[in-house]
């Protein structure tokens, strides 16, 4: 339950950062950073729904969903939805771009590496706290 809450908060934070990026930056940096953050947000959503799924498997699912949404932009469906609900542009996008496929993937990859790194740091710190004094290695005395 705790990890769902954590990933839920990460979804919200990523949305806020993504909207801030789109509002404060312009041109290619805004577009690419926004697309990468969309991929990161999708990873957090997958982990929120399936918290026990490995981060790498969740990353593959997130990339697959992002690529699927990107491919959907080749059809008239997103344009029809966006015409009725302007805010859906943020969800479905507007135009297909090959570069977005790579950018989603890179964003998810960076987030997966960050999750693994944080997990290892937390595991190391937890092992140090629970290790009995008798098992700790002490340096030799001179």
MIVEXTOR-575079 format. One record per residue: x, y, z of N, C-alpha, C in turn; residue in one letter. Coordinates in nm, 3 decimals. Each point is the difference from the previous one (the first is absolute). Example, Ala and Ser with C-alpha at 12.3 -4.5 7.8 and 13.67 -1.06 7.14 Angstrom:
2
      nu      nv      nw     cau     cav     caw      cu      cv      cw residuo
   1.319  -0.569   0.780  -0.089   0.119   0.000   0.090   0.120   0.000       A
  -0.035   0.105  -0.072   0.082   0.119   0.006  -0.077   0.109   0.073       S
***
This chain:
142
      nu      nv      nw     cau     cav     caw      cu      cv      cw residuo
   0.082  -0.119   0.000  -0.082   0.119   0.000   0.087   0.126   0.000       X
   0.109  -0.005   0.078   0.088   0.116   0.010   0.063   0.035  -0.135       X
   0.042  -0.103  -0.075   0.064   0.029  -0.128  -0.100   0.059  -0.099       X
  -0.127  -0.040   0.007  -0.101   0.061  -0.088  -0.013   0.149   0.028       X
   0.000   0.034   0.128  -0.010   0.141   0.037   0.122   0.077  -0.049       X
   0.117  -0.058   0.017   0.123   0.065  -0.045  -0.005   0.023  -0.152       X
  -0.037  -0.105  -0.073  -0.005   0.015  -0.146  -0.112   0.096  -0.042       X
  -0.110   0.004   0.075  -0.105   0.097  -0.028   0.048   0.143   0.016       X
   0.075   0.023   0.107   0.057   0.134   0.021   0.100   0.033  -0.112       X
   0.079  -0.099  -0.040   0.095   0.022  -0.110  -0.072   0.035  -0.130       X
  -0.116  -0.063  -0.024  -0.079   0.035  -0.119  -0.037   0.148   0.005       X
  -0.055   0.043   0.114  -0.043   0.139   0.013   0.117   0.097  -0.014       X
   0.112  -0.033   0.066   0.118   0.087  -0.010   0.050   0.009  -0.145       X
  -0.001  -0.112  -0.069   0.047  -0.001  -0.139  -0.092   0.082  -0.089       X
  -0.129  -0.007   0.023  -0.096   0.082  -0.077   0.027   0.148   0.026       X
   0.019   0.036   0.125   0.026   0.141   0.034   0.130   0.047  -0.066       X
   0.105  -0.081   0.010   0.128   0.038  -0.063  -0.017   0.008  -0.152       X
  -0.071  -0.096  -0.058  -0.022   0.001  -0.145  -0.076   0.123  -0.046       X
  -0.105   0.036   0.073  -0.075   0.122  -0.036   0.087   0.124   0.017       X
   0.082  -0.001   0.105   0.091   0.113   0.020   0.101   0.012  -0.113       X
   0.052  -0.113  -0.045   0.096   0.000  -0.112  -0.066   0.054  -0.125       X
  -0.120  -0.047  -0.029  -0.070   0.045  -0.121  -0.035   0.149   0.008       X
  -0.020   0.049   0.122  -0.035   0.141   0.017   0.123   0.091  -0.002       X
   0.111  -0.047   0.055   0.116   0.088   0.016   0.103  -0.011  -0.112       X
   0.007  -0.114  -0.068   0.096  -0.016  -0.109  -0.072   0.007  -0.134       X
   0.077   0.020  -0.105  -0.059   0.003  -0.134   0.084  -0.086  -0.094       X
  -0.057  -0.030  -0.114   0.074  -0.070  -0.105   0.030  -0.145   0.034       X
   0.110  -0.048  -0.059   0.039  -0.141   0.012   0.025  -0.042   0.145       X
   0.067   0.080   0.083   0.021  -0.045   0.139  -0.132  -0.028   0.072       X
  -0.098   0.088  -0.018  -0.130  -0.020   0.065  -0.067  -0.126  -0.051       X
   0.004  -0.019  -0.130  -0.067  -0.116  -0.059   0.065  -0.130   0.046       X
   0.130  -0.010  -0.012   0.068  -0.126   0.034  -0.004  -0.030   0.149       X
   0.018   0.102   0.083  -0.009  -0.022   0.144  -0.142  -0.039   0.040       X
  -0.098   0.064  -0.063  -0.140  -0.035   0.027  -0.031  -0.143  -0.040       X
   0.050  -0.043  -0.115  -0.023  -0.137  -0.046   0.069  -0.100   0.093       X
   0.122   0.029   0.041   0.072  -0.089   0.092  -0.075  -0.010   0.133       X
  -0.049   0.113   0.050  -0.074  -0.001   0.126  -0.132  -0.075  -0.014       X
  -0.061   0.003  -0.117  -0.122  -0.078  -0.025   0.032  -0.149   0.015       X
   0.113  -0.042  -0.053   0.041  -0.140   0.016   0.026  -0.034   0.145       X
   0.064   0.090   0.073   0.027  -0.021   0.143  -0.133  -0.012   0.075       X
  -0.093   0.090  -0.030  -0.130  -0.005   0.065  -0.070  -0.133  -0.028       X
   0.013  -0.050  -0.122  -0.062  -0.127  -0.035   0.062  -0.114   0.082       X
   0.131   0.005   0.022   0.065  -0.101   0.086  -0.059   0.005   0.140       X
  -0.013   0.120   0.057  -0.056   0.014   0.134  -0.143  -0.054   0.004       X
  -0.078   0.026  -0.105  -0.138  -0.051  -0.005  -0.002  -0.153  -0.001       X
   0.088  -0.059  -0.080   0.006  -0.147  -0.006   0.037  -0.056   0.136       X
   0.099   0.060   0.066   0.042  -0.048   0.133  -0.109   0.026   0.105       X
  -0.079   0.103  -0.020  -0.111   0.028   0.092  -0.107  -0.108  -0.013       X
  -0.029  -0.044  -0.121  -0.101  -0.103  -0.023   0.053  -0.138   0.037       X
   0.123  -0.028  -0.036   0.062  -0.130   0.027   0.129   0.020   0.081       X
  -0.010   0.029   0.128   0.119   0.035   0.079   0.101  -0.114   0.015       X
  -0.044  -0.124  -0.014   0.093  -0.112   0.015   0.073  -0.036  -0.129       X
  -0.039   0.062  -0.109   0.067  -0.025  -0.128   0.142   0.057   0.007       X
   0.096  -0.073  -0.056   0.137   0.051   0.001   0.006   0.131  -0.077       X
   0.094   0.084   0.039   0.009   0.132  -0.063   0.033  -0.014  -0.149       X
   0.078  -0.102  -0.036   0.035  -0.016  -0.141  -0.119  -0.044  -0.083       X
  -0.080  -0.092   0.054  -0.121  -0.043  -0.070  -0.099   0.117  -0.008       X
  -0.014   0.075   0.108  -0.087   0.117  -0.001   0.048   0.102  -0.103       X
   0.132   0.013  -0.013   0.056   0.089  -0.101  -0.038  -0.042  -0.141       X
   0.005  -0.131  -0.025  -0.041  -0.050  -0.132  -0.147   0.028  -0.026       X
  -0.083  -0.021   0.101  -0.143   0.028  -0.015  -0.022   0.149  -0.026       X
   0.068   0.084   0.076  -0.015   0.145  -0.016   0.042   0.044  -0.140       X
   0.113  -0.051  -0.048   0.045   0.035  -0.135  -0.102  -0.050  -0.103       X
  -0.052  -0.120   0.020  -0.101  -0.053  -0.092  -0.125   0.086  -0.005       X
  -0.046   0.045   0.116  -0.118   0.087   0.004   0.030   0.133  -0.070       X
   0.116   0.058   0.028   0.038   0.127  -0.064   0.008  -0.016  -0.152       X
   0.062  -0.107  -0.044   0.011  -0.024  -0.144  -0.139  -0.022  -0.061       X
  -0.087  -0.069   0.073  -0.137  -0.021  -0.049  -0.076   0.130  -0.014       X
   0.013   0.088   0.098  -0.066   0.131  -0.008   0.058   0.082  -0.115       X
   0.131  -0.011  -0.017   0.065   0.072  -0.111  -0.051  -0.053  -0.134       X
  -0.011  -0.132  -0.013  -0.050  -0.060  -0.125  -0.146   0.039  -0.024       X
  -0.075   0.016   0.107  -0.140   0.042  -0.012  -0.012   0.136  -0.068       X
   0.105   0.081   0.012  -0.001   0.132  -0.063   0.003  -0.008  -0.153       X
   0.025  -0.118  -0.053  -0.005  -0.020  -0.146  -0.144  -0.017  -0.049       X
  -0.093  -0.011   0.094  -0.142  -0.015  -0.034  -0.073   0.132   0.027       X
  -0.124   0.014  -0.048  -0.075   0.123   0.028  -0.060   0.007   0.141       X
   0.010  -0.108   0.078  -0.063  -0.003   0.132   0.048   0.111   0.095       X
   0.130   0.018   0.019   0.042   0.107   0.093  -0.049   0.138  -0.042       X
   0.001   0.029  -0.129  -0.047   0.131  -0.046  -0.148   0.019   0.033       X
  -0.079  -0.107  -0.016  -0.143   0.010   0.031  -0.022   0.022   0.149       X
   0.075  -0.074   0.082  -0.014   0.015   0.146   0.049   0.138   0.043       X
   0.114   0.043  -0.054   0.058   0.129   0.037  -0.091   0.116  -0.040       X
  -0.077  -0.016  -0.110  -0.092   0.105  -0.044  -0.112   0.020   0.103       X
  -0.040  -0.108   0.065  -0.108   0.009   0.100   0.053   0.034   0.139       X
   0.115  -0.056   0.034   0.058   0.018   0.133   0.144   0.048  -0.016       X
   0.022   0.130   0.005   0.132   0.056  -0.028   0.108  -0.053   0.094       X
  -0.034  -0.027   0.126   0.099  -0.048   0.097   0.053  -0.138  -0.036       X
  -0.072  -0.076  -0.082   0.046  -0.133  -0.040   0.124   0.007  -0.089       X
   0.029   0.118  -0.052   0.124   0.017  -0.076   0.122  -0.039   0.083       X
  -0.009   0.027   0.129   0.110  -0.035   0.091   0.014  -0.151   0.015       X
  -0.109  -0.073  -0.019   0.000  -0.145   0.017   0.031  -0.070  -0.132       X
  -0.069   0.039  -0.106   0.010  -0.070  -0.128   0.099   0.062  -0.098       X
   0.041   0.123   0.025   0.089   0.067  -0.095  -0.074   0.044  -0.124       X
   0.077   0.053  -0.095  -0.063   0.051  -0.122   0.062  -0.057  -0.126       X
   0.133  -0.011  -0.002   0.069  -0.040  -0.123   0.097  -0.113   0.029       X
   0.005  -0.097  -0.090   0.095  -0.109   0.012   0.140   0.051  -0.028       X
   0.097  -0.043   0.080   0.141   0.034  -0.024   0.086  -0.121   0.036       X
   0.080  -0.043  -0.094   0.090  -0.113   0.025   0.092   0.028   0.118       X
   0.044   0.124   0.012   0.093   0.035   0.108  -0.063  -0.021   0.138       X
  -0.132   0.011   0.009  -0.066  -0.021   0.129   0.018  -0.143   0.050       X
   0.006  -0.095  -0.092   0.017  -0.140   0.041   0.132  -0.018   0.076       X
   0.106   0.061  -0.051   0.129  -0.007   0.069  -0.003   0.078   0.131       X
  -0.065   0.116  -0.002  -0.003   0.084   0.120  -0.078  -0.064   0.113       X
  -0.114  -0.064  -0.031  -0.074  -0.074   0.103   0.091  -0.106   0.062       X
   0.068  -0.074  -0.088   0.084  -0.111   0.044   0.112   0.050   0.091       X
   0.064   0.109  -0.038   0.109   0.055   0.082  -0.052   0.049   0.136       X
  -0.114   0.065   0.000  -0.058   0.048   0.126  -0.030  -0.115   0.094       X
  -0.061  -0.107  -0.054  -0.032  -0.117   0.082   0.127  -0.067   0.049       X
   0.100  -0.011  -0.087   0.126  -0.064   0.038   0.067   0.076   0.115       X
   0.004   0.130  -0.009   0.061   0.081   0.108  -0.076  -0.022   0.131       X
  -0.133  -0.001  -0.008  -0.080  -0.020   0.121   0.022  -0.140   0.059       X
   0.009  -0.102  -0.086   0.025  -0.137   0.048   0.135  -0.009   0.071       X
   0.101   0.060  -0.058   0.133  -0.001   0.062  -0.005   0.073   0.135       X
  -0.074   0.110   0.006  -0.013   0.073   0.126  -0.069  -0.085   0.107       X
  -0.106  -0.072  -0.038  -0.071  -0.085   0.096   0.093  -0.110   0.052       X
   0.073  -0.063  -0.090   0.093  -0.106   0.041   0.107   0.057   0.093       X
   0.054   0.116  -0.034   0.102   0.063   0.084  -0.052   0.033   0.138       X
  -0.119   0.057   0.008  -0.059   0.034   0.130  -0.026  -0.128   0.080       X
  -0.049  -0.104  -0.066  -0.026  -0.127   0.068   0.128  -0.058   0.058       X
   0.107   0.007  -0.076   0.128  -0.053   0.050   0.051   0.081   0.118       X
  -0.012   0.132  -0.008   0.043   0.084   0.112  -0.082  -0.028   0.124       X
  -0.131  -0.014  -0.015  -0.086  -0.029   0.114   0.032  -0.137   0.057       X
   0.024  -0.098  -0.087   0.033  -0.135   0.047   0.131  -0.001   0.075       X
   0.099   0.073  -0.047   0.129   0.007   0.066  -0.013   0.065   0.137       X
  -0.075   0.108   0.006  -0.020   0.069   0.128  -0.076  -0.087   0.098       X
  -0.098  -0.074  -0.050  -0.079  -0.087   0.087   0.085  -0.115   0.053       X
   0.086  -0.056  -0.085   0.088  -0.109   0.046   0.093   0.049   0.109       X
   0.051   0.122  -0.013   0.090   0.054   0.102  -0.072   0.019   0.133       X
  -0.127   0.041  -0.005  -0.076   0.021   0.124  -0.033  -0.131   0.069       X
  -0.021  -0.106  -0.076  -0.043  -0.126   0.060   0.115  -0.096   0.028       X
   0.121   0.034  -0.040   0.114  -0.090   0.019   0.041  -0.001   0.147       X
   0.004  -0.117   0.063   0.044  -0.006   0.140   0.145   0.045   0.014       X
   0.030   0.051   0.116   0.137   0.049   0.027   0.103  -0.110  -0.020       X
  -0.033  -0.124   0.035   0.097  -0.110  -0.011   0.040  -0.027  -0.144       X
  -0.089   0.031  -0.095   0.029  -0.029  -0.141   0.066   0.116  -0.073       X
   0.009   0.113   0.066   0.062   0.114  -0.066   0.151  -0.021  -0.010       X
   0.053   0.041  -0.109   0.144  -0.013  -0.022   0.068   0.122   0.061       X
   0.095  -0.026   0.084   0.074   0.111   0.062   0.143  -0.002  -0.055       X
   0.055   0.117  -0.017   0.138   0.005  -0.051   0.097  -0.055   0.103       X
   0.108  -0.061  -0.046   0.099  -0.054   0.095   0.067   0.111   0.080       X
   0.034  -0.030   0.123   0.067   0.097   0.086   0.150  -0.005  -0.027       X
   0.061   0.112   0.008   0.145   0.005  -0.024   0.079  -0.001   0.126       X
***
